[in-house]
């Protein structure tokens, strides 16, 4: 007998220290003209859109920025909750904590990952090439903002930029001490301590943010989380700066793949459908940024990063026939630990420069990124009598090496028209080794691919308060090791490739701000479930089309009132052509809709501010969704225990209040799902029930 989990708690690789000496990235867009006041310069930070006032106008695609004030007002429990307010974004809720994230973009299924998610410019999905990206979702308490970038400019940050790029921005250190405390429904309690300081000269800064959060959880899906972020920065002379970030996250959550049965949903059961299943996860990461202003027209930015992520998923087996007959899950004594550990090391260096090489005022960015990933995937066969220990029924190591070269040039053709052209080349090799076999038994498999990804974008400042933009680019998302090399043989899964186009306009006129974009994603191959009843096997799904429109606007009504809202309409997110099984039978007909892609999503918020009071009444609407590629309408369970069917639309209403007593003390409160709407959030092995009405209250004190 042996005890094995994928949580080795190994030390971070010393390689990051070697990379630190190279002095290399913080990938913000090109620096502002004439910026030189060293005393006001922030420590190096990574922005995919930029923090300059006109940064959004430099992007040939739709953008969204969620700032700190909005996050403080909305009081989200997770990054998933705040992202649902962004145009084009959909989420597939499972628990209110969103420990496992499910995020879709512009008609891409929220059950998949085809959108690149970064934190301070660093990929946070445990494996971009080797494994599922759902197993780590950064905690919202550490954030001061979120950037969402779409269009051709997202090529600079690939892979998996088909939907675009989401970049979480962690809090910058600030002098002083701040304590935040919050509690509420489901026995939730949370405390965050933020400490910051700087040297007398201002050349060195330090910050610590620590969050402790516990909850009994909606439907008794309790969790216990600790999240720590340490940041430090140093100015080196007049033209160089360094920053270092260390983060440490750990969570124990009483959650599972299993939801309730239909009769349990109708009877409004509030019991955990899998009370003995546990999802244990964590992540440690170290990021080093170096910024070097070589001259007034040239900047070298480099990011070196290393991380380790683990996910131990202990799930009891079920008797599916008995469960279906009883209308509730009947568990067996078998227990499997589906345990994975990930390591990632990378370095990303970019040179940004202004030039007029072609007789045209231009801004160029040239870069290279090298990354290596490893995933240890083991299954421990345990029992109820001997939990979390047993023989290994699976012991596989997946690895991937990738290198990317990219270049982009923004030509300022006239005072009002700019053309951006770019190319990204991504080469990657994937390997799999079954450590329970020897070489004579065929213990290894490998696959390699190279992708060439061009992009072209245009911006036209048609009037002082109106800009038009358009872009076309090719994007891809690689088949992961577990799909591409399933069973130690190359499954011939192509990368998911899409030609993306969008055209739009945006502006700010007096009290009105607005942005509108029409988009189209044309896949030549989208990887989908192998059949409509399974989410664990994948195949080349063939051509799909995703097209629609997103509109967002805000208006200052006066008297302290303002209104803002957005809507996304996706009439087409469907298979383009019939898809057949290997035996020649029709699997998915032409025109069937992609799973978890509502045709309509919308957000509307009425805000009121007076004195120290800020408040909002916010509405969130999610349209009906199919949950399988067969587009089943009736909710039903198959012989494998998976539930399929169409989920009805739902609309939620939230009320949020923040009152600032003075510069030191503020109070907050929120009521989520104010009308106590009961709804189905998603399906898997059972029904995931949407979170009922919940109340939170808290305070912030600044010392």
N, C-alpha and C positions, 0 to 999 in steps of 0.2 A: 504494500500500500504506500501511496505517496501523497503528500499534501502539496498542491501547486495552485497558485493564483497568478494572475498577470499584474500584480501590484508589487514589483520588486523593490520599490523605493530606492532605486539606484541613484548615485550622485550625478549631478549634471556634468556632462562631458567637459574635460578641461580644454577641448578644442576651442570653446568660446573665448578662452583667455588668449589663445594664439591669434584668433581672428581680431580680438580687440586691438592688437598692436598694428593692424593694417590700416586703421583709420578710415573706415569706409561707410553708410546711408541714413538719411532721413528724408523720405521721398515726398516732400511737399512740392507743389507746382512752383514754377520759376519765381524767384524772389522779386519783391517789389522794387521798382526803380528808386535808386537813391537811398535805400534803407541802410543806415549806418550808426544809429544811436545804440552803442553796445550796452549801455546801462539798462535799456528797455528790452533787450533781446531775450526771448524765452529760451529755455533749454531745448535742444533738438527734439522735435516731435514730428510725427508722420501724418500728413494730411493728403488724402487722395483728391480732394477738391481744392482745399486751401483755406486759409483763414483771412486773407486779404479781403477788403470790402467788395471788390469786383471779381472775386475768384470764380464764382459761378458763371460769369459771362465769358470766361475763357474756355469753357467746356462745350464741345460740339454735341451735347446730349443733355437729356433731362437730369436734374440733380435735386437732391433734397438734403437739408441740414436740420437736424434736431438739436437745439441748443440746451444749455444747462437750465435756463429759466423754465423752458417748456417741460423738461423732464421733472423738475421740482414741482411744477404745478400738476402734472398728470399722475405723479406718484405711482409709477408702474412697479409691479412685483417682479418683472423680468424684462429682459431686452425684447423678448417676443411680443410682450404686451405693448411696448412703445412703438415697435416697428409696424404693428398693424395699422397705425395712423398714417403711414407713409404711402403716397400714391404708387400703385403697381405692386405692392407687397401683400401677400396673403400668408396666414399662418394656419397650422393644423394643430390646435391645442390638444394636449394630453393631460397635463396637470398645471395648476396655477403657478407653480414654481418654474416651469419650463426648463427643468434640468436637462431634458432631452429636447433639442430644438428642431422645429419643422417649419422651414421658411421657404416660400415660393415667390417668384417674381414674374410678372407679365405673362401669365398663362403657363408658367413652368410649375409642375406639381410641387406643392409644399411637402410632399412625402419624399422628395428627392433633393439632391444638392447640385444645382447647376449655377449657383450664384456664389462668388468668392466672398468669404467672410474673413475680415482682418480685425486685429486689435492693434492699434498704433502701427498699422502697416504690416503686421506679422500674421501669417495664416494661423487661424485657431482651430480649424477642423483637424481632428487628430491625424487624418491621413488624406492628403489630396490625391495620392496615387494608390495607396495600399489599403485603405479601409474606410469604413463609414464615417461620414462627417458629423453625425448627429450626437456623438457621445460626449461632447463638451460644448456648453453654451455659456459664454462669459456672464458674470453677474452684473446686474444693472447698477448696483451700488457704487461700483468703481468708475462709472462713466461720467463724463461731463459733456459729451456730445456724440452724435452719430452722423456720419456722412453716407449718403447713398448716391453712387455715380453710375450712370448708364451711358451707352453710346460708345463710340470708337475709342475714346480716351481710356476706357477700362482695360484695353489691351495691355497697358503698361504693367498690370498687376497680375496677370493670369497665372495658372490656368483656371478653368471653370468660371469664366466671366460671361457666359451666355446670357444670364440674367442681368449681369452688372457686378458691381462691387459694393459691399457694405463694410464700412470701416468704423469700428468702435474707438472712441478717443477717451483714454483714461485721464483722470484728474491730474492737473499739473500741481506741483507743490506750492503751497501758499503759507506764509508765516502765520503761526498761531496754532491753536488747538480747537477742534470742533467735535462735538459729540451729538450724534443723531440717535434717537430712540423711537421705535415704532412698534405697535402691537395691534392685534385685532382678531378677526374671525378665525375659526379653526385653531385657536390656541397659538396663533403666530406671534412671535416676539423677535425683535431684531435690534441690534445695537451696532453702530459704526463709529469708530474713532479715527479722526484724521488729524495728523500732526505734521507741521511743516516748519522749516527754518532756513535761513540763508546766512552766508558769511557776511561780515561787515562791509566787504567790498562789493557784495552782490555777485561775485564770480562763481560762488558755489551755492547750490541749493540742495535741500533734502526733504523728502516727504514720505510719510507712512500712512496707509489707509488699511484698517482692519475691520472686517465685518463678521459678526457672529449672528446666525439666524437659525431658529428652530420653529417647527410648526407641527401640530397634529395632522394637518393637511385636510383638504376637502375630501370627503369619503374615507377619512382615516388613512390617507396616503401621506404619512408623516415624513419629515426630512430634517436633517441636521447638517448645517453647512458652515464652513469657516473659509474666509477669503482674505488674503493678505497681499498687499502690493507695496513695494518699497521702490522709490525712485530717487535718483540723485543726479545732479548735473554739475558740470565744471566748464568754465570759460577758459580757454587756453590762448592767451594772447588776445590780439584784436580780431583774429579772423578764423579761429577754430573753437569748437565746443564739443563736449562729450556728454552723453547721458546714458545712464544704466538703469534698467528696470528689472526687478525680480518679483515674480508673482507665485503664490502658493495657494491652491484651492483644493478643498476636500469636501466630499458630500456623501452622506449615507441616506438613501431614500427608499422608503417602503413602497416601491412602484413596480409595475410589471407590464408586459405586453397585453395583459388581459383586462378587458372591461366587463361590464355587466351584460346579462342576457336581456332580451326584449321585455319579458315579463317583469324583470327586476327594474328596468328603466321605467316602465309604466307605473309600477307600484312605488316609484320614487325611493328606491333603496339607497341608503347612505353608507352601506358597508363596503369596505375594501374588498374587491373581488378576488384579490390574491394576497391575503394577509401575511403570508410567510415568504413572499418573494422580495428580494432586495437588489437594488442597483447601487453599487458602491463605486465611486469615481473620484478622480483627482487629476490635477495638472500642476506641474512646476515648470517655470520658464524663466529664461534669462535673455534679455535683449540689450544690445549695445548699439548706440547710435553715435556716429561721428559726422560732423558737418565742417566743411572747409571752404571758406570763401576765398578762392584762389585769386580772384580779381573782381572788379566791379561787374564783369560780364560772365564770370565763370564760377561755378560752384560744384564741388564734389560731395555727394552724400552717400553714406554707407550704413547698412544695417546688418549686423551679425546676430543670429538668434539660435537658441537651442532650447528644446522642450522635451518633457516626458509626460505622457498622459496614460492613465490606466482606467479600465472599466471592468469591474467584476460583477457579473450579472447572475445571481443565484435564483433559479426558477424551478419550481416543482412541476413534475409531469402531471398530465390530466388524462382522465378516461373520457374521451370525446363523446362516445355513444351514451354513456351514463349521464354526462353533463347535459347533452341535448335533451334527454328524457326528463331530467330533473329540473331543467331551466336554470341551472346554476352550475358553477364549476365544481366538478368532483375530482379531487386531487389524489394522486398516488403517492407512494413512499419514495419514488425516485426523485433525485435532486441533481440538476446539472449546473455546474459553474461555467458559464460561457464568458471566459475571461480574456481580455486583450490588453496588451501594453504597447504603447507607441513611443518611438523616439524620432525626433526631427532635428536636423542641423542644417543651417543655411546661411548664405551670405548674399546680399543684394546690393550692388553698387551702381550709382547713377551719376553721370556727368551732365550738368545743365549749363547751357551757354547761350549767350546772345551773339548773333553774327549777321553778316550781310554777304555771305559767300556767293549767292546767286544774284547779287544786286538788289535783294529784297530784304528788308528788315525781318529777321527770323529769330525764333527761339527753338533750340534743339535739346533733346534729351536722349542720351545714349546709355545703355545699361547692360549688365550681365547679372544673372542670378544662378547660383548653384545650390541644390538642395538634395539631401538624402533622407529617406524615411525608412523606418523598420517597424514592423508590427509582429509581436508574438501572440499567436492565437491558439489558446488551449481550451479544452473542455474537460472539466473534472467530473467524473461519474461518482456522485455521492448518494447518500440515502438519508431519510429522515432520522434514522438512528445514529448515523455518523455524518452529520452535516459538515460541508465545506472541507471535506477530505475524501480522497479516493484515487482510483487509477485514472490515467489520462486516456480518454477516448479520442482525443485530437491534440496534436502538438505540431503546429505549422508556423514557420517564420516566413513572412512576406517582406520584401524590401524593394525599394525603387530609388534610382538615381536619376536626377533630371538637371538639365542645364538649359537656360533660356538666354537668348540675345534679343535685344529690342532697341529700336530707334524710332524717334518721332521728331518731326519738325513742324513748327507752326509758322506759316508764312503770313506776314501782315501785308496783304496785297494792296489794300488801300486803308485809309483811316478808319473805315467802317467794316471792311471785309477781311476775314482771316481764314486761311485754309490749313488744315492739319492733316498730315500724312504720316502713317506709321506702319511698322512691320515688326512682328514678334515671331521668333523661331523657337520652338519648344521641342527638345529631344529628351525622351525618357525611356528607361529600361526597367522592366519589372521582373522580379525573380520570386519563386516560391520553393520552399524546401519542407518536406514532410520529415520531421526529425524522428519519427517512429520507424522509418524505412532506411535501408542502406542503399548505396548507389546501384547495386545490382537489381534492386527492386524498383528502380525508377523513382528516386526520391526528389527530383528537382524538375522545375519547368520554368520557362522564361518567355518574355515577349518584349518587343521594342517597337517604338513608333517615333516619327518626327512630324511635327505640325508646322505649317507655314501660315501665318495669320496676318493678312494685310488689313488696314483700316484707313478710312478717309472721312474727314469731318469738315464742316463749314459753319462759320458764324457770320451774320450780317446785322450790324447795328443799324436797322432801318430808320430809327428815330431815337431821340434821347431816352424815351421810355418804352421802346420796343426792340427786341432782338429776335431774329429768326435763326434757327439752327437746324442742321441736318447731318446725318452720318450714315455710313455703311461700313460694316466690318465683318470679318469671319472670326468666330469664336469656337472653342471646343471644350469638352469635359472628358477626361480620360476614363476608360473602363477601369475599375478598381481591380486589384490583384485577385480578390475573392471571386469576382465575376469573370475576369479575363482568363484566369488560370485555374478555374474550379476543377477539382479532381486531378490535379497535376497534369493537365493537358490544356493547350492553348485553345480557348473556346472561340477564337476568331471574332471576338467582340471588337468591332471598330470603335474608335473614339466617337463621342457624340459631337457632331459638327453642325454648325448653324451659320447661315448668312443673315445678319441682323441689319435692319434698316429702321431709321426713325426720322421724323421731321416734326418741328415744333416751334413754339414761340413763347416768350416770357417777357415780363416787364414790371415796372413799378411806377405808377402814376398817382401822385398824391397819396390818398388813403387806401388805394387799391394796389395789390400785388397779385401776380398771376403767372401760371405756367401751364402750357398745354402741349401734349406730344402724341402723335400717332406712330405706332410701331408695328413691325412685322419680323418674326423669327421664322426662318425657313430651314428646317432640319432635313439633312439628307439621311440621317440615322439618329434615332432616339432609342436608347436602351430602356426597355420596359419589362415588367414581369413576364415570365415565359408563358403563363396562362393566366386567365382572369381570377383564379382562386389562390394564387401564391404570391407572396412578396419576397420570397427567399431565393428564387431562381430568376435569372435575367437572360434576355436575348436581344439581338438586334431588332428593334421595333420598326425600322424603316422610316419613311418620310413623315413628318408632321408639320403642321402650320400653326403658328401662334400669332394672332394679330388683334389689335385693338387700339384703344385710346385712353389716356389718363389726363385729367384736368384738375388743377388745384388753384385756389384763390383765397385771399384774405382781404378783409375790408374793415377799416376803423369807422365805427358807427358814430363815435363821439359820446361824450358824457361818461367815459370809462368803459363803454361797451365796444366789443369787436367780435367779428364772426369770421370763421375760417372753415374751409372744407375741401374735400377732394373726392373724386369718384374715378373708378377704373372700370372700363367696359371692354370685355374680351369676348366678342361674338364667336371667334374661332380659336380653339385650342384642341386640335383634332388630328387624327390619323389621316394621311393623304394617300389613299390606296388601300386595298385589302391586304391583310396580313394572315399568312397561313402557318399551321403547325407543320412539323417535319413530315407527318403522314399525309399532308395535302388537304386537310380539313381547314375550313375557315376559322381563324382564331379571333381576329378583330376586324370588323367591317370598316370600309372606307367611311370617314365622317364621324366615327365614334370619338367621344370627347376624352381628353387626357384626364386622369384622376386628380381630384383635389384642385380643380381650376374653376372657381365660380365665375359666372359670366359678369356679375356685378359685385363690386365692393364699394363702400362709400363711408366717409367720415365727415361729421359736421360738429362744430364746437362753437358755443356761445360763451364768450369770456367777459368778465366784468372785473375792473380794478378800481379801487378807491382807497386812498391813504395807504395803509399797510396791508390791505386785504386784496387778495387775488382769488378768483373763483372761475370755474368752468363747468358747463353742462355739455357733455360730449356724447355723441351718438356714433355707434359703429355698426355697420351693416355688412353681412357676408351672405352672398347668394347661395342657392342650392348647388350641390356638388355631387358628382359621381365618385364612387370609391373603388371601382374596378374597371378594367379596360373593356369589359363586356357591356358596361353602362347599365347594370342591373338597376331596376327601380325599387323593387320590394326588398325590405330588410330581411335578410335570411342568413343562416349559418350553413357552411358546407361541411363535408365529412372531416376536413382537417381542422375544424374549429375556427375558421376565419369567417368574419361577418362581411357581407357585401350589401349594397343597396344605395339608393340616393339619399343624401342628407338634405333635409329641408333648410331653407334660408332662415337666418335669425338676425335680430337687431337688438343691440345692447345699449344701455344708457348708463353713463357714469357721472357722478357729481364729485368735484374736487374743490377743496378750499385750502388756502395758505394765508396765515395772518402773521405779519412781521411786527412784533411788539416794538423792537428797536434793532439796532445793528447787531446785537448779541443774541437775541432770542426770537424764535419764530415757532408757531404751531401749525400743524397740518392735519387734515382729515379727508377721507374719501369714502364714497359708497360706490362700489363696482356692481354692475348689473342691478341698477336701482329698482327696476320693476320685477326683479326675481324671475326673469325669463328662464324657463326650462327648455333645454335644447340639446341636441346631439352634436358634439364638437367634431368627432372623428370616429372611425371604425378600425378595428384590427382584429384581435382575437376577443371579440366582444365590443361593446359600445362604450366609448369614452364620453362621459356626461359633462356638459358645460358647467363651469363653476357657478353655483348659486350666488345670491346676493351676499356680499361680504362688506364689512366695515373695518377700516383701519384708522388709527389716530397716532400722532407722534409729535415730537418737538425736536428742534435743533438749537443747541447752545454753543456760542462761539466765545471762547475764553480770550 
